[in-house]
Amino acid sequence: MSRGPIIMMKDPITNYPMLTNLPGASGMVHWYNPKSASVVGTLEVAPYNRVSRRDPLADPHVPAPEVTHMAIGQNGKDMVTVDTVWTENPSVGASYDLVGPQGTTAMNVCTSIKFWSYVDSSKGGKLDQRKRRNGEVPMSYELVSSMAAPHGRDGDVCALAVAPNGSVACTLSQKEDTFRVWVKNTGTSPAGTSTLWKCLYKVKTPSGYANLLAQRASPASSQQLVAFSSDGTVLSVSYGSYVTLWDHSNATLLTSLSIDDNGAAGGVGSGIQSINFLTKNDDVMLLTTANQIGVKSPFGGVKSCYLGNDEWSFDVGSVGNDAKISDVVPLYDFKRKSGANGGFF
């Protein structure tokens, strides 16, 4: 297993960048203050017990835990993480051969999904009693639900998304060949309010898209293969060069689209790398592959109040044969501040 890229997103509560999967910070999420150039908060997602090898010359180095995916609701109150932990216990997780100085050692990797809720200490929430350096801010997230092997013992998680309201999440698995929808339930009892998450259902890859997910998805990648619309009613799931749109309330497939009308998406084997809804009306989607970028209307150009019939795509190969798209970032704040109706990226 190769280590995935660093994950970074903005915390809606503190407005600080949140980073995970940093080298030397195993299983941790960090909040970084650009002005002071310092880490101002941490959250331990996957505990890590550092155990010395019995024989450093013969025993393989056991990789540290890794937070492979992280997503957060629009108001910052709900966060979901996925982590992987190596273990010598053969009864949990997927089996892997760990390469060492003197051959391979059989070990297992356990994948876990964890659901976190923000606790406002100013309103009587639980306080984090750990000592903090001057300038740190409370990272008061409480683990409310956790599940090992969310896609089965051998299943990985290659994509994660959370709806803007933070009450629904979606995970995608290449090995299980399914996506699962998770929902939050909040109950009230004499002891107080409790929050629990559960898997609502799983959907097997539709027959028309069989094998497309296996060709493109990887648990150690920055691909954004699932996304929710801004109102949270539509779920988009990418299979190869196609994006499928679902009504996740009843697991109904609504339609599908691609950058090119013929589904080529920049050529055979060039699958969708990221999908984003650009406008508050959810009638514009930004799709990217390794060599193409396109703006499409999810349900047809004639129904888009912003695009009309002006859907477009651009092949970066026209700039240079070696030109590739490494990442695309929608500029939602720029759109609001400028007063424009569309999205920028």
TILOGU-717057 format. One line per 8 residues: for each residue x, y, z of N, C-alpha, C, CB. Coordinates in steps of 0.2 Angstrom, whole numbers, plus 5000, padded with zeros to 4 digits. Last residue first. Glycine has a CB too. Layout:
BEGIN
X/Y/Z/X/Y/Z/X/Y/Z/X/Y/Z | ...
//
This chain:
BEGIN
4935/5144/4947/4939/5138/4949/4946/5140/4946/4937/5131/4947 | 4918/5149/4950/4925/5150/4948/4929/5145/4951/4927/5157/4950 | 4900/5149/4945/4906/5147/4949/4913/5148/4946/4905/5139/4951 | 4888/5162/4943/4891/5156/4942/4897/5154/4947/4894/5156/4935 | 4885/5175/4947/4880/5170/4948/4883/5163/4947/4874/5171/4943 | 4894/5187/4957/4893/5183/4951/4888/5177/4952/4899/5180/4948 | 4898/5194/4968/4891/5195/4966/4890/5191/4960/4890/5202/4965 | 4910/5192/4974/4910/5196/4968/4903/5197/4965/4914/5192/4962
4908/5184/4985/4910/5191/4986/4910/5195/4980/4917/5191/4989 | 4904/5172/4979/4899/5176/4983/4901/5183/4984/4899/5173/4990 | 4915/5168/4972/4909/5169/4968/4904/5173/4973/4906/5162/4967 | 4925/5167/4982/4926/5172/4977/4919/5173/4973/4931/5170/4972 | 4920/5156/4989/4920/5162/4992/4921/5168/4987/4926/5163/4997 | 4922/5146/4979/4915/5147/4981/4915/5154/4984/4913/5142/4986 | 4931/5140/4968/4932/5147/4972/4925/5149/4974/4936/5152/4969 | 4937/5124/4967/4932/5129/4966/4933/5134/4971/4925/5125/4967
4952/5118/4961/4949/5120/4967/4944/5125/4966/4954/5123/4972 | 4960/5104/4954/4956/5110/4953/4952/5111/4959/4951/5108/4947 | 4976/5096/4950/4971/5098/4955/4967/5104/4952/4974/5099/4962 | 4983/5092/4938/4985/5089/4945/4979/5091/4950/4991/5092/4947 | 4982/5089/4922/4978/5093/4927/4980/5089/4934/4971/5093/4926 | 4996/5090/4911/4991/5086/4915/4988/5091/4920/4995/5080/4918 | 5005/5091/4896/5001/5094/4901/4996/5090/4904/4998/5100/4897 | 5013/5085/4886/5014/5083/4893/5010/5086/4898/5021/5083/4894
5009/5092/4874/5008/5085/4875/5009/5082/4882/5013/5081/4870 | 5001/5107/4877/5007/5103/4877/5005/5096/4878/5012/5106/4882 | 4988/5112/4874/4993/5117/4877/5000/5114/4876/4992/5119/4884 | 4980/5101/4872/4981/5106/4866/4987/5111/4868/4975/5110/4865 | 4979/5095/4883/4984/5092/4879/4985/5097/4873/4982/5086/4876 | 4968/5100/4890/4975/5103/4891/4980/5101/4887/4976/5103/4898 | 4953/5103/4883/4958/5098/4883/4965/5101/4884/4958/5093/4876 | 4938/5108/4889/4944/5110/4887/4949/5104/4888/4947/5116/4890
4920/5110/4887/4926/5106/4889/4932/5109/4886/4925/5098/4888 | 4904/5116/4890/4910/5116/4887/4915/5112/4890/4913/5123/4886 | 4887/5122/4888/4892/5117/4891/4898/5117/4887/4888/5110/4891 | 4877/5131/4884/4884/5133/4883/4889/5128/4888/4885/5140/4885 | 4863/5132/4885/4866/5127/4881/4874/5128/4880/4863/5127/4874 | 4863/5137/4902/4859/5137/4895/4862/5131/4891/4860/5143/4891 | 4870/5140/4913/4874/5138/4907/4870/5138/4901/4876/5131/4908 | 4860/5144/4922/4866/5148/4921/4870/5146/4915/4871/5146/4927
4849/5136/4922/4848/5143/4922/4854/5147/4921/4844/5145/4928 | 4848/5122/4913/4852/5125/4917/4851/5133/4916/4859/5124/4915 | 4840/5114/4905/4837/5115/4911/4842/5119/4916/4836/5109/4914 | 4847/5113/4893/4841/5117/4893/4838/5118/4899/4836/5113/4888 | 4858/5104/4897/4859/5111/4896/4853/5115/4896/4863/5112/4890 | 4855/5091/4909/4854/5094/4902/4854/5101/4902/4847/5092/4900 | 4857/5089/4922/4851/5087/4919/4850/5089/4913/4845/5088/4924 | 4870/5095/4925/4868/5089/4927/4862/5085/4924/4867/5089/4935
4880/5103/4913/4873/5104/4917/4871/5097/4919/4868/5107/4913 | 4897/5106/4915/4891/5102/4912/4885/5104/4916/4893/5095/4912 | 4913/5109/4910/4908/5112/4914/4901/5109/4911/4908/5120/4914 | 4929/5101/4911/4923/5103/4908/4918/5105/4913/4920/5097/4904 | 4945/5096/4907/4941/5100/4911/4935/5102/4908/4945/5106/4915 | 4958/5084/4904/4952/5088/4902/4948/5091/4908/4947/5083/4898 | 4968/5075/4909/4969/5080/4903/4963/5084/4901/4972/5076/4898 | 4963/5068/4920/4970/5070/4920/4971/5075/4914/4974/5063/4919
4947/5077/4922/4951/5071/4921/4958/5073/4921/4949/5067/4914 | 4933/5085/4930/4940/5085/4928/4943/5078/4927/4945/5089/4932 | 4919/5095/4930/4922/5088/4930/4929/5089/4927/4917/5083/4925 | 4907/5104/4938/4914/5104/4936/4917/5097/4936/4918/5109/4940 | 4890/5108/4935/4895/5103/4938/4902/5104/4934/4893/5096/4937 | 4876/5117/4938/4882/5117/4935/4887/5112/4939/4885/5124/4935 | 4865/5117/4946/4864/5116/4939/4870/5117/4935/4858/5121/4936 | 4863/5121/4960/4865/5114/4958/4864/5112/4950/4862/5109/4962
4861/5133/4964/4856/5130/4961/4857/5123/4959/4853/5134/4955 | 4874/5137/4968/4869/5136/4973/4863/5132/4971/4867/5142/4977 | 4886/5129/4958/4882/5135/4960/4877/5132/4965/4878/5137/4953 | 4895/5118/4956/4898/5125/4957/4893/5130/4959/4900/5126/4950 | 4899/5102/4962/4894/5106/4960/4896/5114/4961/4887/5104/4965 | 4913/5092/4956/4910/5097/4960/4904/5101/4957/4916/5103/4961 | 4924/5079/4955/4917/5081/4953/4915/5086/4958/4912/5076/4952 | 4939/5071/4948/4935/5075/4953/4929/5078/4950/4940/5081/4956
4942/5062/4938/4947/5063/4944/4943/5067/4950/4953/5066/4943 | 4936/5051/4926/4935/5057/4930/4939/5056/4937/4927/5057/4932 | 4949/5042/4916/4942/5043/4920/4942/5049/4924/4942/5037/4925 | 4954/5036/4903/4955/5043/4906/4949/5044/4910/4957/5048/4901 | 4952/5025/4895/4956/5024/4901/4957/5031/4905/4962/5021/4900 | 4951/5033/4880/4950/5027/4884/4955/5027/4890/4951/5021/4879 | 4948/5051/4881/4951/5045/4879/4950/5039/4883/4959/5046/4878 | 4941/5061/4887/4948/5062/4885/4951/5056/4883/4951/5065/4892
4928/5055/4889/4932/5058/4894/4939/5059/4893/4931/5055/4901 | 4919/5047/4882/4926/5045/4881/4930/5049/4887/4929/5048/4875 | 4906/5049/4881/4908/5045/4887/4916/5044/4887/4905/5039/4888 | 4901/5056/4871/4901/5049/4870/4904/5045/4876/4906/5048/4864 | 4901/5069/4876/4894/5066/4875/4895/5058/4874/4891/5069/4869 | 4913/5071/4888/4911/5071/4881/4905/5067/4881/4917/5067/4877 | 4911/5071/4902/4914/5077/4899/4912/5077/4892/4921/5077/4900 | 4895/5063/4906/4902/5063/4905/4905/5070/4902/4905/5057/4901
4881/5057/4916/4884/5061/4911/4892/5060/4911/4883/5069/4913 | 4865/5050/4921/4872/5050/4920/4875/5055/4915/4875/5043/4919 | 4851/5050/4932/4854/5051/4926/4862/5050/4926/4852/5058/4923 | 4846/5044/4944/4842/5049/4941/4845/5049/4933/4843/5055/4944 | 4844/5030/4954/4848/5032/4949/4844/5037/4944/4851/5027/4944 | 4839/5030/4971/4837/5030/4964/4842/5033/4959/4830/5033/4963 | 4839/5029/4985/4844/5025/4981/4842/5024/4974/4845/5018/4984 | 4831/5037/4992/4828/5031/4990/4833/5027/4985/4821/5032/4987
4840/5048/4995/4834/5046/4999/4831/5040/4998/4829/5052/4999 | 4848/5050/4984/4851/5046/4989/4845/5044/4995/4857/5049/4993 | 4846/5050/4968/4842/5053/4974/4844/5048/4980/4835/5053/4972 | 4862/5052/4959/4857/5048/4963/4853/5052/4967/4861/5043/4967 | 4871/5051/4944/4868/5056/4949/4862/5052/4952/4865/5062/4946 | 4887/5047/4939/4880/5045/4940/4877/5050/4945/4880/5037/4942 | 4899/5050/4927/4897/5052/4933/4889/5051/4934/4898/5060/4934 | 4912/5041/4918/4905/5043/4919/4904/5045/4926/4900/5037/4917
4924/5035/4916/4923/5042/4913/4916/5044/4914/4925/5041/4906 | 4923/5027/4932/4927/5028/4926/4926/5035/4923/4926/5023/4921 | 4911/5033/4940/4913/5027/4938/4917/5028/4931/4907/5022/4937 | 4906/5044/4954/4910/5043/4947/4912/5036/4946/4916/5048/4947 | 4891/5050/4960/4896/5045/4961/4900/5044/4954/4893/5038/4963 | 4882/5062/4968/4885/5060/4962/4891/5055/4964/4888/5067/4959 | 4866/5065/4975/4873/5062/4976/4876/5060/4970/4872/5056/4981 | 4855/5078/4980/4858/5074/4975/4865/5071/4976/4858/5078/4968
4853/5085/4991/4848/5081/4989/4850/5076/4984/4842/5084/4986 | 4861/5096/4996/4861/5089/4999/4857/5084/4996/4860/5089/5006 | 4862/5108/4991/4856/5107/4995/4856/5100/4998/4850/5108/4991 | 4873/5106/4983/4874/5111/4988/4868/5110/4993/4874/5118/4985 | 4876/5088/4981/4874/5094/4979/4874/5099/4984/4867/5094/4975 | 4891/5078/4985/4884/5080/4986/4882/5087/4983/4882/5080/4994 | 4902/5066/4978/4900/5073/4980/4893/5074/4981/4903/5078/4975 | 4916/5056/4974/4909/5056/4976/4908/5064/4978/4907/5051/4982
4929/5056/4970/4924/5053/4966/4917/5053/4968/4927/5046/4965 | 4942/5064/4969/4936/5066/4973/4930/5063/4968/4935/5074/4973 | 4958/5058/4972/4953/5058/4968/4946/5060/4972/4952/5052/4964 | 4971/5057/4978/4967/5063/4979/4961/5063/4975/4971/5069/4978 | 4974/5040/4984/4974/5045/4979/4970/5051/4981/4971/5042/4973 | 4973/5026/4990/4979/5031/4991/4979/5036/4985/4985/5027/4992 | 4963/5019/4985/4962/5022/4991/4967/5027/4993/4962/5016/4996 | 4957/5022/4968/4963/5020/4972/4962/5023/4979/4970/5022/4969
4949/5019/4953/4949/5021/4960/4955/5018/4963/4943/5019/4963 | 4950/5014/4939/4952/5021/4941/4953/5022/4948/4947/5025/4938 | 4946/5001/4937/4951/5004/4933/4954/5010/4935/4948/5005/4926 | 4935/4999/4946/4941/4995/4947/4947/4998/4943/4940/4988/4946 | 4925/5006/4940/4928/5009/4946/4934/5005/4947/4923/5007/4952 | 4922/4998/4928/4925/5005/4927/4928/5008/4934/4919/5010/4925 | 4916/4986/4931/4923/4986/4930/4926/4993/4929/4925/4982/4924 | 4900/4992/4926/4904/4987/4929/4912/4987/4926/4902/4980/4927
4891/5000/4922/4897/5003/4923/4902/4998/4927/4896/5009/4928 | 4879/4994/4920/4882/4997/4914/4889/5000/4915/4877/5003/4912 | 4875/4989/4932/4878/4984/4927/4881/4988/4921/4873/4980/4925 | 4881/4999/4946/4876/4997/4941/4879/4993/4935/4873/5003/4938 | 4888/4992/4961/4890/4996/4954/4885/4994/4949/4897/4995/4952 | 4877/4992/4974/4882/4988/4970/4882/4992/4963/4879/4981/4968 | 4874/5001/4988/4872/5000/4981/4878/4997/4977/4870/5007/4978 | 4868/5000/5005/4874/5000/5000/4871/4998/4993/4879/4995/5002
4861/5010/5018/4860/5005/5013/4867/5005/5009/4854/5006/5008 | 4864/5017/5030/4857/5016/5028/4856/5011/5023/4855/5023/5025 | 4874/5014/5044/4874/5013/5036/4866/5012/5034/4878/5007/5034 | 4873/5027/5056/4872/5020/5054/4872/5020/5046/4866/5017/5057 | 4878/5037/5071/4878/5036/5064/4877/5028/5062/4884/5039/5060 | 4871/5046/5084/4873/5040/5082/4873/5040/5074/4869/5034/5084 | 4870/5056/5098/4871/5056/5091/4874/5050/5089/4875/5062/5088 | 4860/5062/5112/4865/5057/5109/4865/5057/5101/4864/5050/5112
4856/5073/5125/4856/5071/5118/4862/5067/5116/4856/5078/5114 | 4852/5066/5141/4854/5071/5137/4853/5069/5130/4862/5072/5138 | 4846/5057/5150/4853/5058/5151/4856/5064/5146/4857/5052/5149 | 4833/5056/5145/4834/5060/5151/4842/5061/5153/4832/5056/5157 | 4836/5059/5127/4834/5055/5133/4835/5059/5139/4838/5048/5133 | 4835/5061/5110/4835/5064/5116/4833/5059/5122/4831/5070/5116 | 4845/5058/5095/4840/5056/5100/4841/5060/5106/4840/5049/5101 | 4849/5058/5079/4850/5062/5085/4844/5060/5089/4851/5069/5084
4858/5050/5066/4852/5050/5070/4853/5054/5077/4849/5043/5071 | 4865/5051/5050/4865/5053/5057/4858/5053/5060/4869/5060/5058 | 4869/5039/5038/4865/5044/5040/4866/5045/5048/4857/5042/5039 | 4878/5034/5023/4877/5034/5030/4873/5040/5033/4885/5034/5034 | 4879/5023/5009/4876/5030/5012/4875/5029/5019/4869/5032/5008 | 4891/5016/4999/4887/5016/5005/4885/5023/5007/4890/5012/5011 | 4895/5008/4984/4895/5014/4988/4890/5013/4993/4894/5020/4984 | 4905/4994/4978/4899/4997/4981/4900/5004/4983/4895/4993/4986
4916/4985/4977/4912/4987/4971/4905/4990/4973/4911/4981/4967 | 4925/4981/4986/4918/4979/4988/4914/4981/4981/4915/4982/4994 | 4936/4988/4980/4936/4981/4981/4929/4978/4983/4940/4979/4987 | 4932/5002/4980/4934/4998/4974/4933/4991/4975/4941/5000/4972 | 4919/5011/4988/4924/5005/4989/4925/5002/4982/4922/5000/4994 | 4914/5026/4995/4915/5022/4989/4920/5017/4990/4916/5026/4983 | 4902/5034/5006/4909/5031/5005/4909/5026/4999/4911/5027/5011 | 4894/5048/5012/4894/5043/5007/4901/5040/5006/4892/5045/5000
4882/5055/5024/4889/5054/5021/4889/5048/5016/4894/5052/5027 | 4872/5067/5031/4873/5061/5027/4880/5061/5024/4867/5062/5021 | 4872/5078/5039/4868/5073/5041/4869/5067/5037/4861/5075/5042 | 4878/5090/5035/4882/5086/5039/4878/5080/5042/4884/5090/5045 | 4874/5099/5025/4871/5099/5032/4874/5094/5037/4863/5098/5031 | 4882/5094/5014/4883/5101/5017/4880/5102/5024/4880/5106/5012 | 4887/5077/5016/4882/5082/5013/4883/5089/5017/4875/5080/5014 | 4903/5071/5012/4898/5073/5017/4893/5078/5015/4901/5075/5024
4913/5058/5005/4909/5064/5005/4904/5065/5010/4906/5065/4998 | 4926/5048/4999/4922/5050/5005/4919/5057/5004/4926/5050/5012 | 4934/5034/4992/4932/5041/4991/4927/5042/4997/4928/5042/4985 | 4939/5021/4994/4943/5025/4989/4940/5032/4989/4943/5022/4983 | 4942/5010/5006/4938/5016/5005/4942/5020/5000/4936/5020/5012 | 4941/4992/5004/4944/4998/5006/4939/5004/5005/4950/4999/5001 | 4937/4976/5011/4935/4982/5007/4939/4988/5009/4928/4983/5008 | 4939/4964/5018/4943/4966/5013/4942/4972/5009/4944/4960/5008
4928/4965/5027/4934/4964/5030/4940/4966/5024/4935/4957/5032 | 4917/4979/5023/4918/4972/5023/4926/4971/5025/4917/4968/5017 | 4917/4993/5023/4915/4990/5017/4917/4982/5017/4918/4993/5011 | 4921/4996/5036/4914/4998/5034/4912/4995/5027/4914/5006/5033 | 4930/4991/5047/4928/4987/5040/4922/4990/5038/4929/4980/5041 | 4923/4998/5061/4929/4994/5058/4926/4991/5052/4932/4989/5063 | 4916/5013/5066/4915/5006/5063/4921/5003/5059/4908/5006/5058 | 4909/5024/5077/4915/5021/5074/4913/5014/5072/4921/5021/5078
4903/5040/5084/4902/5033/5081/4908/5031/5077/4896/5033/5076 | 4908/5050/5090/4901/5048/5092/4899/5041/5089/4896/5053/5090 | 4921/5059/5097/4919/5053/5093/4913/5050/5095/4925/5048/5094 | 4921/5077/5097/4920/5071/5101/4918/5065/5096/4914/5072/5106 | 4931/5090/5096/4927/5086/5092/4927/5079/5097/4931/5084/5086 | 4937/5104/5099/4933/5100/5103/4928/5096/5099/4928/5105/5108 | 4950/5111/5100/4948/5107/5094/4943/5102/5097/4954/5103/5090 | 4953/5127/5105/4951/5121/5107/4948/5117/5101/4945/5121/5112
4969/5134/5100/4962/5135/5100/4959/5128/5102/4959/5138/5094 | 4984/5142/5106/4980/5136/5103/4973/5137/5104/4983/5130/5106 | 4991/5152/5112/4988/5153/5105/4984/5148/5102/4994/5155/5101 | 5002/5143/5122/4999/5149/5121/4997/5150/5113/5004/5155/5123 | 4997/5125/5122/5002/5131/5121/4999/5137/5120/5007/5129/5116 | 4987/5116/5133/4989/5119/5126/4994/5125/5127/4982/5121/5123 | 4983/5101/5141/4987/5108/5141/4988/5110/5134/4993/5107/5145 | 4967/5094/5140/4974/5094/5139/4977/5101/5139/4975/5090/5132
4954/5093/5143/4958/5095/5148/4965/5095/5147/4956/5091/5154 | 4940/5099/5134/4947/5095/5133/4952/5098/5138/4949/5096/5126 | 4924/5098/5140/4930/5102/5139/4936/5097/5138/4931/5107/5145 | 4908/5096/5134/4914/5093/5137/4920/5097/5136/4915/5085/5135 | 4897/5110/5135/4900/5104/5132/4906/5101/5136/4901/5105/5125 | 4891/5122/5139/4891/5116/5143/4893/5110/5140/4884/5115/5145 | 4894/5131/5129/4887/5129/5130/4886/5123/5135/4883/5128/5124 | 4907/5132/5127/4904/5138/5130/4897/5136/5132/4905/5143/5125
4911/5120/5120/4912/5120/5127/4909/5126/5131/4919/5120/5129 | 4903/5112/5108/4904/5119/5110/4905/5119/5118/4898/5123/5108 | 4909/5099/5099/4906/5101/5106/4908/5108/5108/4909/5096/5111 | 4906/5091/5084/4909/5097/5087/4905/5098/5094/4909/5103/5083 | 4908/5074/5081/4903/5080/5082/4907/5085/5086/4897/5078/5086 | 4913/5061/5070/4914/5066/5075/4909/5072/5075/4921/5069/5074 | 4915/5045/5065/4910/5051/5065/4911/5055/5071/4903/5048/5064 | 4925/5034/5055/4924/5037/5062/4920/5044/5061/4930/5039/5066
4930/5019/5049/4926/5025/5048/4924/5028/5054/4920/5024/5043 | 4944/5009/5046/4939/5011/5051/4936/5018/5048/4941/5012/5058 | 4953/4995/5041/4950/5001/5039/4945/5003/5044/4948/5001/5032 | 4968/4986/5044/4961/4987/5047/4959/4994/5045/4960/4986/5054 | 4978/4975/5037/4977/4982/5037/4969/4983/5039/4978/4986/5031 | 4990/4962/5042/4983/4964/5040/4982/4972/5041/4978/4961/5044 | 5004/4953/5036/5001/4957/5041/4994/4959/5038/5005/4963/5042 | 5018/4943/5033/5010/4943/5032/5007/4947/5038/5007/4936/5032
5033/4949/5027/5029/4946/5033/5022/4948/5032/5032/4950/5039 | 5046/4945/5016/5040/4948/5017/5037/4945/5024/5035/4947/5011 | 5064/4948/5017/5058/4945/5014/5052/4948/5016/5058/4938/5016 | 5073/4955/5026/5074/4948/5024/5067/4945/5022/5076/4944/5030 | 5068/4968/5028/5075/4967/5025/5076/4960/5023/5080/4969/5031 | 5051/4967/5021/5056/4969/5026/5063/4967/5023/5055/4965/5032 | 5035/4971/5016/5041/4969/5014/5046/4971/5019/5043/4972/5007 | 5020/4963/5020/5024/4969/5022/5031/4967/5020/5023/4971/5029
5006/4958/5012/5013/4956/5013/5017/4962/5014/5016/4952/5007 | 4989/4958/5019/4995/4961/5015/5001/4958/5017/4995/4969/5015 | 4972/4956/5021/4979/4954/5022/4983/4957/5017/4979/4946/5020 | 4961/4967/5030/4963/4964/5024/4970/4962/5024/4962/4969/5018 | 4953/4964/5047/4956/4968/5041/4958/4964/5035/4962/4972/5043 | 4957/4952/5059/4954/4958/5057/4957/4961/5051/4954/4963/5063 | 4964/4941/5061/4957/4940/5061/4953/4946/5059/4955/4937/5068 | 4978/4942/5063/4975/4940/5057/4968/4939/5056/4978/4933/5055
4986/4955/5070/4980/4951/5071/4977/4949/5065/4975/4955/5075 | 4995/4965/5067/4998/4958/5067/4992/4953/5068/5003/4956/5072 | 4991/4979/5058/4990/4975/5064/4993/4968/5062/4983/4974/5066 | 4989/4996/5053/4992/4989/5052/4992/4985/5058/4999/4990/5049 | 4975/5006/5049/4980/5004/5054/4982/4997/5053/4977/5004/5061 | 4967/5020/5042/4970/5013/5041/4975/5012/5046/4972/5011/5034 | 4952/5030/5042/4959/5028/5044/4961/5021/5043/4961/5030/5051 | 4942/5043/5038/4943/5036/5037/4951/5035/5038/4941/5034/5030
4930/5054/5046/4937/5052/5044/4937/5045/5043/4942/5054/5050 | 4919/5068/5047/4920/5060/5045/4927/5059/5043/4914/5058/5040 | 4910/5080/5057/4916/5078/5053/4916/5070/5052/4923/5080/5056 | 4900/5093/5060/4900/5086/5059/4906/5084/5054/4894/5083/5056 | 4901/5107/5061/4898/5103/5067/4899/5095/5066/4891/5105/5068 | 4904/5115/5050/4909/5112/5054/4907/5108/5060/4913/5118/5056 | 4894/5118/5041/4895/5122/5047/4900/5120/5052/4888/5123/5051 | 4896/5109/5031/4897/5116/5029/4897/5120/5036/4891/5118/5025
4905/5094/5037/4899/5098/5035/4901/5105/5034/4894/5097/5040 | 4920/5086/5030/4917/5090/5035/4911/5094/5033/4922/5095/5039 | 4931/5073/5028/4926/5077/5025/4922/5080/5031/4921/5073/5021 | 4945/5063/5024/4942/5067/5029/4937/5072/5025/4948/5071/5032 | 4955/5048/5022/4950/5053/5020/4947/5057/5025/4945/5049/5016 | 4966/5042/5029/4966/5042/5021/4961/5047/5018/4965/5035/5019 | 4977/5043/5041/4970/5046/5039/4970/5047/5032/4969/5052/5043 | 4986/5029/5046/4985/5034/5041/4978/5037/5041/4988/5032/5034
4999/5022/5057/4992/5023/5055/4991/5029/5050/4987/5024/5061 | 5015/5017/5050/5011/5021/5055/5004/5021/5053/5014/5028/5057 | 5021/5001/5045/5019/5008/5044/5015/5011/5049/5015/5008/5037 | 5034/4992/5053/5027/4993/5052/5025/5000/5051/5024/4990/5059 | 5048/4986/5045/5046/4992/5048/5038/4992/5047/5049/4999/5046 | 5052/4969/5048/5050/4974/5043/5048/4980/5048/5045/4972/5038 | 5066/4961/5056/5059/4963/5056/5057/4969/5051/5056/4964/5063 | 5080/4961/5054/5076/4956/5051/5069/4958/5050/5077/4950/5054
5086/4972/5061/5089/4969/5055/5085/4965/5051/5096/4966/5056 | 5079/4973/5073/5079/4979/5068/5081/4977/5061/5082/4985/5070 | 5069/4963/5081/5075/4962/5077/5076/4967/5072/5077/4955/5074 | 5058/4969/5087/5062/4964/5090/5069/4963/5087/5059/4957/5091 | 5055/4986/5086/5055/4980/5082/5060/4975/5086/5058/4980/5075 | 5045/4995/5097/5051/4994/5094/5051/4987/5091/5057/4994/5099 | 5030/5003/5094/5033/4997/5097/5040/4996/5093/5028/4991/5097 | 5019/5016/5097/5026/5015/5094/5029/5009/5098/5030/5021/5094
5003/5016/5094/5008/5014/5099/5014/5012/5096/5005/5008/5103 | 4992/5028/5090/4998/5025/5088/5002/5023/5093/5001/5029/5082 | 4975/5032/5086/4980/5031/5091/4986/5026/5088/4977/5028/5098 | 4968/5041/5074/4970/5034/5075/4976/5034/5080/4972/5031/5068 | 4965/5055/5078/4960/5051/5075/4962/5043/5076/4960/5053/5067 | 4968/5068/5088/4970/5061/5087/4965/5057/5084/4973/5058/5093 | 4970/5084/5083/4965/5079/5085/4968/5073/5083/4958/5081/5081 | 4976/5101/5088/4977/5094/5085/4971/5090/5087/4984/5091/5087
4981/5118/5084/4977/5113/5087/4978/5106/5084/4970/5115/5086 | 4990/5126/5079/4987/5129/5084/4982/5124/5087/4983/5135/5082 | 5006/5127/5071/5000/5122/5073/4997/5125/5079/5003/5115/5073 | 5011/5142/5063/5012/5137/5068/5005/5133/5069/5013/5140/5075 | 5012/5155/5057/5016/5149/5054/5017/5144/5060/5022/5152/5052 | 5004/5165/5061/5009/5163/5065/5014/5158/5063/5006/5162/5072 | 4996/5165/5049/4999/5171/5051/5004/5170/5056/4993/5175/5055 | 4991/5151/5047/4996/5154/5042/4999/5161/5045/4993/5156/5036
4989/5139/5058/4988/5146/5058/4993/5149/5053/4988/5150/5065 | 4981/5123/5057/4987/5127/5056/4985/5135/5055/4991/5125/5049 | 4977/5109/5065/4974/5115/5063/4980/5120/5062/4969/5118/5068 | 4978/5091/5060/4981/5097/5063/4978/5104/5060/4989/5098/5061 | 4975/5075/5065/4973/5081/5061/4975/5087/5064/4965/5081/5060 | 4984/5059/5064/4982/5066/5067/4979/5070/5062/4988/5069/5071 | 4991/5048/5060/4984/5047/5063/4982/5054/5066/4984/5042/5068 | 5007/5054/5063/5003/5048/5061/4996/5048/5064/5007/5042/5063
5017/5064/5057/5011/5065/5062/5006/5060/5061/5008/5072/5060 | 5027/5061/5048/5029/5062/5055/5023/5063/5060/5034/5067/5056 | 5018/5069/5035/5024/5065/5037/5026/5066/5044/5030/5066/5033 | 5000/5071/5037/5007/5074/5036/5012/5069/5038/5007/5080/5041 | 4987/5067/5037/4992/5063/5033/4999/5067/5032/4989/5061/5026 | 4979/5083/5037/4980/5077/5039/4985/5073/5034/4974/5073/5041 | 4974/5100/5041/4978/5095/5037/4979/5089/5041/4985/5099/5036 | 4964/5114/5039/4965/5108/5043/4969/5103/5038/4958/5104/5044
4966/5132/5041/4967/5126/5037/4967/5119/5041/4973/5126/5032 | 4953/5141/5050/4960/5138/5049/4960/5133/5044/4963/5136/5056 | 4940/5144/5053/4943/5147/5047/4951/5145/5046/4942/5154/5046 | 4934/5139/5063/4939/5143/5065/4942/5146/5059/4945/5139/5068 | 4923/5133/5056/4922/5136/5063/4928/5141/5064/4922/5131/5068 | 4927/5127/5044/4921/5132/5044/4921/5136/5051/4915/5129/5042 | 4943/5124/5040/4938/5122/5045/4933/5128/5045/4942/5122/5052 | 4947/5119/5023/4946/5124/5028/4941/5122/5033/4944/5131/5024
4959/5105/5020/4953/5109/5019/4952/5114/5024/4947/5104/5019 | 4970/5093/5014/4969/5100/5017/4962/5103/5015/4975/5104/5015 | 4980/5079/5015/4973/5081/5014/4973/5088/5017/4968/5076/5017 | 4994/5072/5006/4991/5076/5011/4984/5079/5010/4996/5082/5013 | 4991/5056/4998/4993/5063/4998/4991/5066/5004/4991/5067/4992 | 4995/5039/5004/4991/5044/5001/4994/5051/5001/4984/5044/5003 | 5007/5027/5002/5004/5032/5007/5001/5037/5002/5010/5035/5011 | 5003/5011/4995/5007/5017/4995/5003/5022/4999/5007/5019/4988
5004/4994/5000/5000/5000/5000/5004/5006/5000/4995/5000/5006
//
